[in-house]
Amino acid sequence: MMMYPWGYDESLTAEDFIKRLAPLIDGPVRTMYECDGDMWLSDYSKLTEANARLSRVLEEITKRELNTTEEV
């Protein structure tokens, strides 16, 4: 089963990663929609955390793909 980094010394399955990531995105985006584009600072913080976690996983996926193609 593929595991993806979440935090220091913590990895999650793709399903668990999505379950933890969704609340970081859902609330802030809903607030922006309801407030015509305005955002609370706490929502900004959640979105930047979500972005950092997604970026880290994308780096890991890219590394895995490169390692797979090098092995072929």
Secondary structure, DSSP 8 states (H G I E B T S, - for coil): ---EEEETTEEE-HHHHHHHHHHHHHHHHHHHHHTTT---HHHHHHHHHHHHHHHHHHHHHHHHHHHHHHH-
